[in-house]
Amino acid sequence: MTTVPVHGAAGVVPASTGRQNPLRTLVVLEARAEAALKVSLQRWSISALRIALGAVFVVFGALKLIPGVSPVEALVSATWEKLTFGMVSGQAALIATAVIEVLAGALLIAGGRLARIGLVVLGLAFVGILSPIVLLPAEVFGPVGPTLTGQYIFKNVVLIAAALVVASRVLHGPAAKR
């Protein structure tokens, strides 16, 4: 065995034999691949999330424009009726909801400054989407937990989280201090 002196060391270390440990090579390759994947994800994933979120709202909003197609027509009408103290309900409520959702989605898809406006519109939509929890609890909760309608409403927590991630990218302001 050949030894190579190392300055400041209490002894000597074996010289490299020219053969690398295959496990160490594999770990290094995995780390490089993971780093490359992270760079790629940072480049496009939030934009993809913004577009996907926008598409969901465009599609589900558009469904409300076609009578009898959206499974939440009655819920939308009842919610608007409660929110507006009976001034808006029925087809007008569906059209208003459709316009808000399609507008929010289209603005998110457009990106840039329009996405920031889309987030504000989406925030208003979420108020309406979540308000049946308070305004129509009998529709949302059954004797043993959330009804199917309640589950439909509660899944929006994921969409709200997605909107928050998108907002973290598209909103401008001072960077967080660490």
Protein Blocks (a to p, Z undefined) as FASTA:
>chain_A
ZZdddehiabdcdddehiacfklmmmmmmmmmmmmmmmmmmmmmmmmmmmmmmmmmmmmm
mmmmpghkamklmmmmmmmmmmnnomagcjllmmmmmmmmmmmmmmmmngpjllmmmmmm
mmmmmmmmmmmmmmmmmlmpcfkbccfklmmmmmmmmmmmmmmmmmmmmpgcddddZZ
